[in-house]
Amino acid sequence: MIILMTDVVKDKHVDLITCINNRDSPFHLAKALAMGIALRKKIPFKDVLSDHNQKAISEIGNKSILIVDDVIYKGTSMK
């Protein structure tokens, strides 16, 4: 899946890769995918969407960000 997702974004300019916050699952699929893509594309991964987005503004200003989410279940992330 990481190889496929990396191929989808291969021609896109991305400064930073992050993921949607951890949910109730013991395995954080979005983080695993984001970190795998970051490694393959040699782009920094940083968890900038934690702490209820309090640190996101200072971390991502004027950057192109790839946000990885594992699923749309309740729509909480989209809110």
mmJSON file of the N, C-alpha and C atoms, coordinates in Angstrom:
{"data_MODEL":{"atom_site":{
"group_PDB":["ATOM","ATOM","ATOM","ATOM","ATOM","ATOM","ATOM","ATOM","ATOM","ATOM","ATOM","ATOM","ATOM","ATOM","ATOM","ATOM","ATOM","ATOM","ATOM","ATOM","ATOM","ATOM","ATOM","ATOM","ATOM","ATOM","ATOM","ATOM","ATOM","ATOM","ATOM","ATOM","ATOM","ATOM","ATOM","ATOM","ATOM","ATOM","ATOM","ATOM","ATOM","ATOM","ATOM","ATOM","ATOM","ATOM","ATOM","ATOM","ATOM","ATOM","ATOM","ATOM","ATOM","ATOM","ATOM","ATOM","ATOM","ATOM","ATOM","ATOM","ATOM","ATOM","ATOM","ATOM","ATOM","ATOM","ATOM","ATOM","ATOM","ATOM","ATOM","ATOM","ATOM","ATOM","ATOM","ATOM","ATOM","ATOM","ATOM","ATOM","ATOM","ATOM","ATOM","ATOM","ATOM","ATOM","ATOM","ATOM","ATOM","ATOM","ATOM","ATOM","ATOM","ATOM","ATOM","ATOM","ATOM","ATOM","ATOM","ATOM","ATOM","ATOM","ATOM","ATOM","ATOM","ATOM","ATOM","ATOM","ATOM","ATOM","ATOM","ATOM","ATOM","ATOM","ATOM","ATOM","ATOM","ATOM","ATOM","ATOM","ATOM","ATOM","ATOM","ATOM","ATOM","ATOM","ATOM","ATOM","ATOM","ATOM","ATOM","ATOM","ATOM","ATOM","ATOM","ATOM","ATOM","ATOM","ATOM","ATOM","ATOM","ATOM","ATOM","ATOM","ATOM","ATOM","ATOM","ATOM","ATOM","ATOM","ATOM","ATOM","ATOM","ATOM","ATOM","ATOM","ATOM","ATOM","ATOM","ATOM","ATOM","ATOM","ATOM","ATOM","ATOM","ATOM","ATOM","ATOM","ATOM","ATOM","ATOM","ATOM","ATOM","ATOM","ATOM","ATOM","ATOM","ATOM","ATOM","ATOM","ATOM","ATOM","ATOM","ATOM","ATOM","ATOM","ATOM","ATOM","ATOM","ATOM","ATOM","ATOM","ATOM","ATOM","ATOM","ATOM","ATOM","ATOM","ATOM","ATOM","ATOM","ATOM","ATOM","ATOM","ATOM","ATOM","ATOM","ATOM","ATOM","ATOM","ATOM","ATOM","ATOM","ATOM","ATOM","ATOM","ATOM","ATOM","ATOM","ATOM","ATOM","ATOM","ATOM","ATOM","ATOM","ATOM","ATOM","ATOM","ATOM","ATOM","ATOM","ATOM","ATOM","ATOM","ATOM","ATOM","ATOM"],
"id":[1,2,3,4,5,6,7,8,9,10,11,12,13,14,15,16,17,18,19,20,21,22,23,24,25,26,27,28,29,30,31,32,33,34,35,36,37,38,39,40,41,42,43,44,45,46,47,48,49,50,51,52,53,54,55,56,57,58,59,60,61,62,63,64,65,66,67,68,69,70,71,72,73,74,75,76,77,78,79,80,81,82,83,84,85,86,87,88,89,90,91,92,93,94,95,96,97,98,99,100,101,102,103,104,105,106,107,108,109,110,111,112,113,114,115,116,117,118,119,120,121,122,123,124,125,126,127,128,129,130,131,132,133,134,135,136,137,138,139,140,141,142,143,144,145,146,147,148,149,150,151,152,153,154,155,156,157,158,159,160,161,162,163,164,165,166,167,168,169,170,171,172,173,174,175,176,177,178,179,180,181,182,183,184,185,186,187,188,189,190,191,192,193,194,195,196,197,198,199,200,201,202,203,204,205,206,207,208,209,210,211,212,213,214,215,216,217,218,219,220,221,222,223,224,225,226,227,228,229,230,231,232,233,234,235,236,237],
"type_symbol":["N","C","C","N","C","C","N","C","C","N","C","C","N","C","C","N","C","C","N","C","C","N","C","C","N","C","C","N","C","C","N","C","C","N","C","C","N","C","C","N","C","C","N","C","C","N","C","C","N","C","C","N","C","C","N","C","C","N","C","C","N","C","C","N","C","C","N","C","C","N","C","C","N","C","C","N","C","C","N","C","C","N","C","C","N","C","C","N","C","C","N","C","C","N","C","C","N","C","C","N","C","C","N","C","C","N","C","C","N","C","C","N","C","C","N","C","C","N","C","C","N","C","C","N","C","C","N","C","C","N","C","C","N","C","C","N","C","C","N","C","C","N","C","C","N","C","C","N","C","C","N","C","C","N","C","C","N","C","C","N","C","C","N","C","C","N","C","C","N","C","C","N","C","C","N","C","C","N","C","C","N","C","C","N","C","C","N","C","C","N","C","C","N","C","C","N","C","C","N","C","C","N","C","C","N","C","C","N","C","C","N","C","C","N","C","C","N","C","C","N","C","C","N","C","C","N","C","C","N","C","C","N","C","C","N","C","C"],
"label_atom_id":["N","CA","C","N","CA","C","N","CA","C","N","CA","C","N","CA","C","N","CA","C","N","CA","C","N","CA","C","N","CA","C","N","CA","C","N","CA","C","N","CA","C","N","CA","C","N","CA","C","N","CA","C","N","CA","C","N","CA","C","N","CA","C","N","CA","C","N","CA","C","N","CA","C","N","CA","C","N","CA","C","N","CA","C","N","CA","C","N","CA","C","N","CA","C","N","CA","C","N","CA","C","N","CA","C","N","CA","C","N","CA","C","N","CA","C","N","CA","C","N","CA","C","N","CA","C","N","CA","C","N","CA","C","N","CA","C","N","CA","C","N","CA","C","N","CA","C","N","CA","C","N","CA","C","N","CA","C","N","CA","C","N","CA","C","N","CA","C","N","CA","C","N","CA","C","N","CA","C","N","CA","C","N","CA","C","N","CA","C","N","CA","C","N","CA","C","N","CA","C","N","CA","C","N","CA","C","N","CA","C","N","CA","C","N","CA","C","N","CA","C","N","CA","C","N","CA","C","N","CA","C","N","CA","C","N","CA","C","N","CA","C","N","CA","C","N","CA","C","N","CA","C","N","CA","C","N","CA","C","N","CA","C","N","CA","C","N","CA","C","N","CA","C","N","CA","C"],
"label_alt_id":[null,null,null,null,null,null,null,null,null,null,null,null,null,null,null,null,null,null,null,null,null,null,null,null,null,null,null,null,null,null,null,null,null,null,null,null,null,null,null,null,null,null,null,null,null,null,null,null,null,null,null,null,null,null,null,null,null,null,null,null,null,null,null,null,null,null,null,null,null,null,null,null,null,null,null,null,null,null,null,null,null,null,null,null,null,null,null,null,null,null,null,null,null,null,null,null,null,null,null,null,null,null,null,null,null,null,null,null,null,null,null,null,null,null,null,null,null,null,null,null,null,null,null,null,null,null,null,null,null,null,null,null,null,null,null,null,null,null,null,null,null,null,null,null,null,null,null,null,null,null,null,null,null,null,null,null,null,null,null,null,null,null,null,null,null,null,null,null,null,null,null,null,null,null,null,null,null,null,null,null,null,null,null,null,null,null,null,null,null,null,null,null,null,null,null,null,null,null,null,null,null,null,null,null,null,null,null,null,null,null,null,null,null,null,null,null,null,null,null,null,null,null,null,null,null,null,null,null,null,null,null,null,null,null,null,null,null],
"label_comp_id":["MET","MET","MET","ILE","ILE","ILE","ILE","ILE","ILE","LEU","LEU","LEU","MET","MET","MET","THR","THR","THR","ASP","ASP","ASP","VAL","VAL","VAL","VAL","VAL","VAL","LYS","LYS","LYS","ASP","ASP","ASP","LYS","LYS","LYS","HIS","HIS","HIS","VAL","VAL","VAL","ASP","ASP","ASP","LEU","LEU","LEU","ILE","ILE","ILE","THR","THR","THR","CYS","CYS","CYS","ILE","ILE","ILE","ASN","ASN","ASN","ASN","ASN","ASN","ARG","ARG","ARG","ASP","ASP","ASP","SER","SER","SER","PRO","PRO","PRO","PHE","PHE","PHE","HIS","HIS","HIS","LEU","LEU","LEU","ALA","ALA","ALA","LYS","LYS","LYS","ALA","ALA","ALA","LEU","LEU","LEU","ALA","ALA","ALA","MET","MET","MET","GLY","GLY","GLY","ILE","ILE","ILE","ALA","ALA","ALA","LEU","LEU","LEU","ARG","ARG","ARG","LYS","LYS","LYS","LYS","LYS","LYS","ILE","ILE","ILE","PRO","PRO","PRO","PHE","PHE","PHE","LYS","LYS","LYS","ASP","ASP","ASP","VAL","VAL","VAL","LEU","LEU","LEU","SER","SER","SER","ASP","ASP","ASP","HIS","HIS","HIS","ASN","ASN","ASN","GLN","GLN","GLN","LYS","LYS","LYS","ALA","ALA","ALA","ILE","ILE","ILE","SER","SER","SER","GLU","GLU","GLU","ILE","ILE","ILE","GLY","GLY","GLY","ASN","ASN","ASN","LYS","LYS","LYS","SER","SER","SER","ILE","ILE","ILE","LEU","LEU","LEU","ILE","ILE","ILE","VAL","VAL","VAL","ASP","ASP","ASP","ASP","ASP","ASP","VAL","VAL","VAL","ILE","ILE","ILE","TYR","TYR","TYR","LYS","LYS","LYS","GLY","GLY","GLY","THR","THR","THR","SER","SER","SER","MET","MET","MET","LYS","LYS","LYS"],
"label_asym_id":["A","A","A","A","A","A","A","A","A","A","A","A","A","A","A","A","A","A","A","A","A","A","A","A","A","A","A","A","A","A","A","A","A","A","A","A","A","A","A","A","A","A","A","A","A","A","A","A","A","A","A","A","A","A","A","A","A","A","A","A","A","A","A","A","A","A","A","A","A","A","A","A","A","A","A","A","A","A","A","A","A","A","A","A","A","A","A","A","A","A","A","A","A","A","A","A","A","A","A","A","A","A","A","A","A","A","A","A","A","A","A","A","A","A","A","A","A","A","A","A","A","A","A","A","A","A","A","A","A","A","A","A","A","A","A","A","A","A","A","A","A","A","A","A","A","A","A","A","A","A","A","A","A","A","A","A","A","A","A","A","A","A","A","A","A","A","A","A","A","A","A","A","A","A","A","A","A","A","A","A","A","A","A","A","A","A","A","A","A","A","A","A","A","A","A","A","A","A","A","A","A","A","A","A","A","A","A","A","A","A","A","A","A","A","A","A","A","A","A","A","A","A","A","A","A","A","A","A","A","A","A","A","A","A","A","A","A"],
"label_entity_id":["1","1","1","1","1","1","1","1","1","1","1","1","1","1","1","1","1","1","1","1","1","1","1","1","1","1","1","1","1","1","1","1","1","1","1","1","1","1","1","1","1","1","1","1","1","1","1","1","1","1","1","1","1","1","1","1","1","1","1","1","1","1","1","1","1","1","1","1","1","1","1","1","1","1","1","1","1","1","1","1","1","1","1","1","1","1","1","1","1","1","1","1","1","1","1","1","1","1","1","1","1","1","1","1","1","1","1","1","1","1","1","1","1","1","1","1","1","1","1","1","1","1","1","1","1","1","1","1","1","1","1","1","1","1","1","1","1","1","1","1","1","1","1","1","1","1","1","1","1","1","1","1","1","1","1","1","1","1","1","1","1","1","1","1","1","1","1","1","1","1","1","1","1","1","1","1","1","1","1","1","1","1","1","1","1","1","1","1","1","1","1","1","1","1","1","1","1","1","1","1","1","1","1","1","1","1","1","1","1","1","1","1","1","1","1","1","1","1","1","1","1","1","1","1","1","1","1","1","1","1","1","1","1","1","1","1","1"],
"label_seq_id":[1,1,1,2,2,2,3,3,3,4,4,4,5,5,5,6,6,6,7,7,7,8,8,8,9,9,9,10,10,10,11,11,11,12,12,12,13,13,13,14,14,14,15,15,15,16,16,16,17,17,17,18,18,18,19,19,19,20,20,20,21,21,21,22,22,22,23,23,23,24,24,24,25,25,25,26,26,26,27,27,27,28,28,28,29,29,29,30,30,30,31,31,31,32,32,32,33,33,33,34,34,34,35,35,35,36,36,36,37,37,37,38,38,38,39,39,39,40,40,40,41,41,41,42,42,42,43,43,43,44,44,44,45,45,45,46,46,46,47,47,47,48,48,48,49,49,49,50,50,50,51,51,51,52,52,52,53,53,53,54,54,54,55,55,55,56,56,56,57,57,57,58,58,58,59,59,59,60,60,60,61,61,61,62,62,62,63,63,63,64,64,64,65,65,65,66,66,66,67,67,67,68,68,68,69,69,69,70,70,70,71,71,71,72,72,72,73,73,73,74,74,74,75,75,75,76,76,76,77,77,77,78,78,78,79,79,79],
"pdbx_PDB_ins_code":[null,null,null,null,null,null,null,null,null,null,null,null,null,null,null,null,null,null,null,null,null,null,null,null,null,null,null,null,null,null,null,null,null,null,null,null,null,null,null,null,null,null,null,null,null,null,null,null,null,null,null,null,null,null,null,null,null,null,null,null,null,null,null,null,null,null,null,null,null,null,null,null,null,null,null,null,null,null,null,null,null,null,null,null,null,null,null,null,null,null,null,null,null,null,null,null,null,null,null,null,null,null,null,null,null,null,null,null,null,null,null,null,null,null,null,null,null,null,null,null,null,null,null,null,null,null,null,null,null,null,null,null,null,null,null,null,null,null,null,null,null,null,null,null,null,null,null,null,null,null,null,null,null,null,null,null,null,null,null,null,null,null,null,null,null,null,null,null,null,null,null,null,null,null,null,null,null,null,null,null,null,null,null,null,null,null,null,null,null,null,null,null,null,null,null,null,null,null,null,null,null,null,null,null,null,null,null,null,null,null,null,null,null,null,null,null,null,null,null,null,null,null,null,null,null,null,null,null,null,null,null,null,null,null,null,null,null],
"Cartn_x":[0.821,0.0,0.869,1.971,2.871,3.457,3.839,4.398,3.357,2.138,1.059,0.798,0.718,0.456,1.613,2.833,3.995,3.952,3.536,3.422,2.354,1.278,0.2,0.696,1.584,2.061,3.461,3.951,5.335,5.632,4.685,4.925,4.433,4.076,3.567,4.687,4.71,5.674,5.095,5.815,5.382,6.555,6.337,7.381,7.389,6.223,6.071,4.922,5.06,3.994,3.557,2.243,1.689,0.503,-0.112,-1.269,-2.322,-3.512,-4.603,-4.328,-4.786,-4.532,-4.926,-4.253,-4.537,-5.962,-6.583,-7.945,-7.936,-9.015,-9.171,-8.438,-7.886,-7.238,-5.844,-5.436,-4.083,-3.004,-3.374,-2.43,-2.848,-1.964,-2.263,-1.883,-2.831,-2.588,-2.174,-2.844,-2.517,-1.07,-0.617,0.761,1.755,1.467,2.352,2.465,1.34,1.359,2.118,1.852,2.514,4.022,4.442,5.875,6.533,5.828,6.354,6.522,5.545,5.633,6.773,6.879,7.94,9.318,9.495,10.778,11.077,10.104,10.311,10.568,9.884,10.045,11.14,11.709,12.741,12.233,11.042,10.387,10.165,10.346,10.164,8.726,8.621,7.334,7.319,6.213,6.055,4.591,4.339,2.972,2.519,2.075,1.696,0.222,-0.545,-1.979,-2.365,-1.405,-1.723,-2.049,-2.374,-2.71,-3.833,-4.83,-5.997,-5.601,-4.59,-4.132,-3.508,-3.162,-2.587,-1.22,-0.425,0.894,0.948,-0.145,-0.145,0.21,-0.276,-0.052,1.438,2.157,3.581,4.424,3.954,4.737,4.58,3.447,3.181,2.995,3.267,3.062,3.759,3.019,3.525,4.213,3.759,4.329,3.256,3.698,2.808,2.808,1.642,1.533,0.696,1.189,0.406,-0.139,-1.461,-2.105,-2.678,-2.265,-2.717,-3.752,-4.877,-5.917,-6.218,-6.619,-6.844,-8.253,-9.229,-10.613,-11.527,-12.594,-13.639,-14.742,-14.865,-15.804,-16.972,-16.632,-17.665,-17.607,-16.568,-16.402,-15.728,-15.238,-14.623,-13.41,-12.56,-11.35,-11.7,-12.731,-13.118,-13.659,-14.229,-14.708,-13.548],
"Cartn_y":[-1.189,0.0,1.259,1.211,2.367,2.642,1.593,1.764,2.376,1.896,2.433,3.901,4.228,5.618,6.537,6.035,6.83,7.115,6.152,6.33,7.372,7.411,8.377,9.808,10.041,11.399,11.668,10.795,10.916,12.226,12.804,14.043,15.282,15.13,16.255,16.828,18.151,18.788,18.746,18.124,18.013,18.376,19.316,19.725,18.881,18.381,17.696,16.707,15.569,14.579,14.423,14.384,14.185,13.238,12.956,12.064,12.594,12.088,12.416,11.758,12.403,11.932,10.477,9.869,8.486,8.357,7.272,7.026,5.934,5.224,4.207,2.907,2.779,1.547,1.415,0.193,0.006,0.181,0.019,0.225,1.465,2.401,3.661,3.555,3.108,2.865,4.137,5.239,6.484,6.902,6.761,7.138,6.203,4.908,3.943,4.237,4.534,4.859,6.153,7.174,8.471,8.348,7.612,7.444,6.628,5.64,4.848,5.669,6.506,7.391,8.384,8.934,9.907,9.283,8.061,7.374,7.146,6.676,6.375,7.646,8.742,9.993,10.884,10.472,11.263,12.667,12.693,13.936,13.817,14.889,14.802,14.434,13.578,13.281,13.99,14.646,15.298,15.241,14.901,14.82,16.224,17.005,18.401,18.569,17.51,17.632,17.07,16.907,16.438,17.632,17.381,18.431,19.324,18.724,19.456,20.611,20.377,21.332,22.603,22.625,23.829,24.183,23.186,23.497,23.5,23.223,23.128,24.446,25.54,26.832,27.166,26.982,27.326,26.308,25.089,24.044,24.012,24.456,24.214,25.457,26.619,27.845,27.849,28.146,28.261,27.002,25.832,24.575,23.756,22.918,21.973,20.697,20.357,19.242,18.122,16.897,15.718,15.164,15.131,14.614,13.237,12.235,10.866,10.517,9.999,9.503,8.075,7.248,5.848,5.558,6.322,6.026,7.197,7.348,8.281,7.422,7.493,6.65,7.466,8.476,9.333,10.761,11.079,12.435,13.374,12.856,13.696,14.435,13.754,14.382,15.509,15.337,16.35,17.605,17.46,18.634,19.513],
"Cartn_z":[0.0,0.0,0.0,0.733,0.783,-0.602,-1.304,-2.656,-3.578,-3.51,-4.34,-4.016,-2.742,-2.345,-2.72,-2.618,-3.018,-4.51,-5.278,-6.722,-7.076,-6.319,-6.576,-6.407,-5.454,-5.185,-5.744,-6.617,-7.083,-7.795,-8.491,-9.23,-8.491,-7.237,-6.441,-5.577,-5.457,-4.558,-3.144,-2.243,-0.851,0.053,0.981,1.914,3.184,3.55,4.827,4.726,5.399,5.439,6.886,7.104,8.434,8.332,9.457,9.457,10.424,10.247,11.15,12.492,13.553,14.922,15.131,16.098,16.458,16.992,16.642,17.109,18.171,18.284,19.316,19.003,17.823,17.398,18.018,18.375,18.905,17.824,16.559,15.454,14.689,14.535,13.875,12.4,11.58,10.159,9.425,9.679,8.981,9.242,10.477,10.812,10.133,10.128,9.479,7.982,7.338,5.909,5.654,6.442,6.26,6.438,7.456,7.694,6.579,6.059,4.953,3.689,3.384,2.216,2.407,3.601,3.896,3.68,4.141,3.943,2.473,1.725,0.303,-0.51,-0.185,-0.939,-0.362,0.782,1.463,1.797,2.372,2.807,4.31,5.063,6.511,6.907,7.925,8.558,9.895,10.189,11.489,11.884,13.133,13.628,14.038,13.069,13.35,13.702,13.602,13.88,15.247,16.132,17.475,18.366,19.591,20.559,20.061,19.435,18.935,18.018,17.183,16.167,16.743,18.007,18.615,18.026,17.661,17.129,15.61,14.95,13.49,12.82,13.305,12.653,12.583,13.677,13.675,12.909,12.761,12.115,10.598,10.053,8.635,7.786,8.329,7.579,6.228,5.178,3.802,3.273,3.708,3.225,2.538,1.622,0.958,1.792,2.339,3.285,2.693,2.815,2.473,3.783,3.911,5.112,4.785,5.545,5.33,6.394,5.943,6.843,6.426,7.367,7.043,6.547,6.97,6.586,6.98,6.262,6.698,7.305,8.601,9.321,9.873,10.644,11.224,10.66,9.935,9.423,10.399,11.527,12.551,12.027,11.261,10.726,9.77,9.003,8.029,8.699,9.887,10.627,11.001],
"occupancy":[1.0,1.0,1.0,1.0,1.0,1.0,1.0,1.0,1.0,1.0,1.0,1.0,1.0,1.0,1.0,1.0,1.0,1.0,1.0,1.0,1.0,1.0,1.0,1.0,1.0,1.0,1.0,1.0,1.0,1.0,1.0,1.0,1.0,1.0,1.0,1.0,1.0,1.0,1.0,1.0,1.0,1.0,1.0,1.0,1.0,1.0,1.0,1.0,1.0,1.0,1.0,1.0,1.0,1.0,1.0,1.0,1.0,1.0,1.0,1.0,1.0,1.0,1.0,1.0,1.0,1.0,1.0,1.0,1.0,1.0,1.0,1.0,1.0,1.0,1.0,1.0,1.0,1.0,1.0,1.0,1.0,1.0,1.0,1.0,1.0,1.0,1.0,1.0,1.0,1.0,1.0,1.0,1.0,1.0,1.0,1.0,1.0,1.0,1.0,1.0,1.0,1.0,1.0,1.0,1.0,1.0,1.0,1.0,1.0,1.0,1.0,1.0,1.0,1.0,1.0,1.0,1.0,1.0,1.0,1.0,1.0,1.0,1.0,1.0,1.0,1.0,1.0,1.0,1.0,1.0,1.0,1.0,1.0,1.0,1.0,1.0,1.0,1.0,1.0,1.0,1.0,1.0,1.0,1.0,1.0,1.0,1.0,1.0,1.0,1.0,1.0,1.0,1.0,1.0,1.0,1.0,1.0,1.0,1.0,1.0,1.0,1.0,1.0,1.0,1.0,1.0,1.0,1.0,1.0,1.0,1.0,1.0,1.0,1.0,1.0,1.0,1.0,1.0,1.0,1.0,1.0,1.0,1.0,1.0,1.0,1.0,1.0,1.0,1.0,1.0,1.0,1.0,1.0,1.0,1.0,1.0,1.0,1.0,1.0,1.0,1.0,1.0,1.0,1.0,1.0,1.0,1.0,1.0,1.0,1.0,1.0,1.0,1.0,1.0,1.0,1.0,1.0,1.0,1.0,1.0,1.0,1.0,1.0,1.0,1.0,1.0,1.0,1.0,1.0,1.0,1.0,1.0,1.0,1.0,1.0,1.0,1.0],
"B_iso_or_equiv":[0.0,0.0,0.0,0.0,0.0,0.0,0.0,0.0,0.0,0.0,0.0,0.0,0.0,0.0,0.0,0.0,0.0,0.0,0.0,0.0,0.0,0.0,0.0,0.0,0.0,0.0,0.0,0.0,0.0,0.0,0.0,0.0,0.0,0.0,0.0,0.0,0.0,0.0,0.0,0.0,0.0,0.0,0.0,0.0,0.0,0.0,0.0,0.0,0.0,0.0,0.0,0.0,0.0,0.0,0.0,0.0,0.0,0.0,0.0,0.0,0.0,0.0,0.0,0.0,0.0,0.0,0.0,0.0,0.0,0.0,0.0,0.0,0.0,0.0,0.0,0.0,0.0,0.0,0.0,0.0,0.0,0.0,0.0,0.0,0.0,0.0,0.0,0.0,0.0,0.0,0.0,0.0,0.0,0.0,0.0,0.0,0.0,0.0,0.0,0.0,0.0,0.0,0.0,0.0,0.0,0.0,0.0,0.0,0.0,0.0,0.0,0.0,0.0,0.0,0.0,0.0,0.0,0.0,0.0,0.0,0.0,0.0,0.0,0.0,0.0,0.0,0.0,0.0,0.0,0.0,0.0,0.0,0.0,0.0,0.0,0.0,0.0,0.0,0.0,0.0,0.0,0.0,0.0,0.0,0.0,0.0,0.0,0.0,0.0,0.0,0.0,0.0,0.0,0.0,0.0,0.0,0.0,0.0,0.0,0.0,0.0,0.0,0.0,0.0,0.0,0.0,0.0,0.0,0.0,0.0,0.0,0.0,0.0,0.0,0.0,0.0,0.0,0.0,0.0,0.0,0.0,0.0,0.0,0.0,0.0,0.0,0.0,0.0,0.0,0.0,0.0,0.0,0.0,0.0,0.0,0.0,0.0,0.0,0.0,0.0,0.0,0.0,0.0,0.0,0.0,0.0,0.0,0.0,0.0,0.0,0.0,0.0,0.0,0.0,0.0,0.0,0.0,0.0,0.0,0.0,0.0,0.0,0.0,0.0,0.0,0.0,0.0,0.0,0.0,0.0,0.0,0.0,0.0,0.0,0.0,0.0,0.0],
"pdbx_formal_charge":[null,null,null,null,null,null,null,null,null,null,null,null,null,null,null,null,null,null,null,null,null,null,null,null,null,null,null,null,null,null,null,null,null,null,null,null,null,null,null,null,null,null,null,null,null,null,null,null,null,null,null,null,null,null,null,null,null,null,null,null,null,null,null,null,null,null,null,null,null,null,null,null,null,null,null,null,null,null,null,null,null,null,null,null,null,null,null,null,null,null,null,null,null,null,null,null,null,null,null,null,null,null,null,null,null,null,null,null,null,null,null,null,null,null,null,null,null,null,null,null,null,null,null,null,null,null,null,null,null,null,null,null,null,null,null,null,null,null,null,null,null,null,null,null,null,null,null,null,null,null,null,null,null,null,null,null,null,null,null,null,null,null,null,null,null,null,null,null,null,null,null,null,null,null,null,null,null,null,null,null,null,null,null,null,null,null,null,null,null,null,null,null,null,null,null,null,null,null,null,null,null,null,null,null,null,null,null,null,null,null,null,null,null,null,null,null,null,null,null,null,null,null,null,null,null,null,null,null,null,null,null,null,null,null,null,null,null],
"auth_seq_id":[1,1,1,2,2,2,3,3,3,4,4,4,5,5,5,6,6,6,7,7,7,8,8,8,9,9,9,10,10,10,11,11,11,12,12,12,13,13,13,14,14,14,15,15,15,16,16,16,17,17,17,18,18,18,19,19,19,20,20,20,21,21,21,22,22,22,23,23,23,24,24,24,25,25,25,26,26,26,27,27,27,28,28,28,29,29,29,30,30,30,31,31,31,32,32,32,33,33,33,34,34,34,35,35,35,36,36,36,37,37,37,38,38,38,39,39,39,40,40,40,41,41,41,42,42,42,43,43,43,44,44,44,45,45,45,46,46,46,47,47,47,48,48,48,49,49,49,50,50,50,51,51,51,52,52,52,53,53,53,54,54,54,55,55,55,56,56,56,57,57,57,58,58,58,59,59,59,60,60,60,61,61,61,62,62,62,63,63,63,64,64,64,65,65,65,66,66,66,67,67,67,68,68,68,69,69,69,70,70,70,71,71,71,72,72,72,73,73,73,74,74,74,75,75,75,76,76,76,77,77,77,78,78,78,79,79,79],
"auth_comp_id":["MET","MET","MET","ILE","ILE","ILE","ILE","ILE","ILE","LEU","LEU","LEU","MET","MET","MET","THR","THR","THR","ASP","ASP","ASP","VAL","VAL","VAL","VAL","VAL","VAL","LYS","LYS","LYS","ASP","ASP","ASP","LYS","LYS","LYS","HIS","HIS","HIS","VAL","VAL","VAL","ASP","ASP","ASP","LEU","LEU","LEU","ILE","ILE","ILE","THR","THR","THR","CYS","CYS","CYS","ILE","ILE","ILE","ASN","ASN","ASN","ASN","ASN","ASN","ARG","ARG","ARG","ASP","ASP","ASP","SER","SER","SER","PRO","PRO","PRO","PHE","PHE","PHE","HIS","HIS","HIS","LEU","LEU","LEU","ALA","ALA","ALA","LYS","LYS","LYS","ALA","ALA","ALA","LEU","LEU","LEU","ALA","ALA","ALA","MET","MET","MET","GLY","GLY","GLY","ILE","ILE","ILE","ALA","ALA","ALA","LEU","LEU","LEU","ARG","ARG","ARG","LYS","LYS","LYS","LYS","LYS","LYS","ILE","ILE","ILE","PRO","PRO","PRO","PHE","PHE","PHE","LYS","LYS","LYS","ASP","ASP","ASP","VAL","VAL","VAL","LEU","LEU","LEU","SER","SER","SER","ASP","ASP","ASP","HIS","HIS","HIS","ASN","ASN","ASN","GLN","GLN","GLN","LYS","LYS","LYS","ALA","ALA","ALA","ILE","ILE","ILE","SER","SER","SER","GLU","GLU","GLU","ILE","ILE","ILE","GLY","GLY","GLY","ASN","ASN","ASN","LYS","LYS","LYS","SER","SER","SER","ILE","ILE","ILE","LEU","LEU","LEU","ILE","ILE","ILE","VAL","VAL","VAL","ASP","ASP","ASP","ASP","ASP","ASP","VAL","VAL","VAL","ILE","ILE","ILE","TYR","TYR","TYR","LYS","LYS","LYS","GLY","GLY","GLY","THR","THR","THR","SER","SER","SER","MET","MET","MET","LYS","LYS","LYS"],
"auth_asym_id":["A","A","A","A","A","A","A","A","A","A","A","A","A","A","A","A","A","A","A","A","A","A","A","A","A","A","A","A","A","A","A","A","A","A","A","A","A","A","A","A","A","A","A","A","A","A","A","A","A","A","A","A","A","A","A","A","A","A","A","A","A","A","A","A","A","A","A","A","A","A","A","A","A","A","A","A","A","A","A","A","A","A","A","A","A","A","A","A","A","A","A","A","A","A","A","A","A","A","A","A","A","A","A","A","A","A","A","A","A","A","A","A","A","A","A","A","A","A","A","A","A","A","A","A","A","A","A","A","A","A","A","A","A","A","A","A","A","A","A","A","A","A","A","A","A","A","A","A","A","A","A","A","A","A","A","A","A","A","A","A","A","A","A","A","A","A","A","A","A","A","A","A","A","A","A","A","A","A","A","A","A","A","A","A","A","A","A","A","A","A","A","A","A","A","A","A","A","A","A","A","A","A","A","A","A","A","A","A","A","A","A","A","A","A","A","A","A","A","A","A","A","A","A","A","A","A","A","A","A","A","A","A","A","A","A","A","A"],
"auth_atom_id":["N","CA","C","N","CA","C","N","CA","C","N","CA","C","N","CA","C","N","CA","C","N","CA","C","N","CA","C","N","CA","C","N","CA","C","N","CA","C","N","CA","C","N","CA","C","N","CA","C","N","CA","C","N","CA","C","N","CA","C","N","CA","C","N","CA","C","N","CA","C","N","CA","C","N","CA","C","N","CA","C","N","CA","C","N","CA","C","N","CA","C","N","CA","C","N","CA","C","N","CA","C","N","CA","C","N","CA","C","N","CA","C","N","CA","C","N","CA","C","N","CA","C","N","CA","C","N","CA","C","N","CA","C","N","CA","C","N","CA","C","N","CA","C","N","CA","C","N","CA","C","N","CA","C","N","CA","C","N","CA","C","N","CA","C","N","CA","C","N","CA","C","N","CA","C","N","CA","C","N","CA","C","N","CA","C","N","CA","C","N","CA","C","N","CA","C","N","CA","C","N","CA","C","N","CA","C","N","CA","C","N","CA","C","N","CA","C","N","CA","C","N","CA","C","N","CA","C","N","CA","C","N","CA","C","N","CA","C","N","CA","C","N","CA","C","N","CA","C","N","CA","C","N","CA","C","N","CA","C","N","CA","C","N","CA","C","N","CA","C","N","CA","C","N","CA","C"],
"pdbx_PDB_model_num":[1,1,1,1,1,1,1,1,1,1,1,1,1,1,1,1,1,1,1,1,1,1,1,1,1,1,1,1,1,1,1,1,1,1,1,1,1,1,1,1,1,1,1,1,1,1,1,1,1,1,1,1,1,1,1,1,1,1,1,1,1,1,1,1,1,1,1,1,1,1,1,1,1,1,1,1,1,1,1,1,1,1,1,1,1,1,1,1,1,1,1,1,1,1,1,1,1,1,1,1,1,1,1,1,1,1,1,1,1,1,1,1,1,1,1,1,1,1,1,1,1,1,1,1,1,1,1,1,1,1,1,1,1,1,1,1,1,1,1,1,1,1,1,1,1,1,1,1,1,1,1,1,1,1,1,1,1,1,1,1,1,1,1,1,1,1,1,1,1,1,1,1,1,1,1,1,1,1,1,1,1,1,1,1,1,1,1,1,1,1,1,1,1,1,1,1,1,1,1,1,1,1,1,1,1,1,1,1,1,1,1,1,1,1,1,1,1,1,1,1,1,1,1,1,1,1,1,1,1,1,1,1,1,1,1,1,1]
}}}
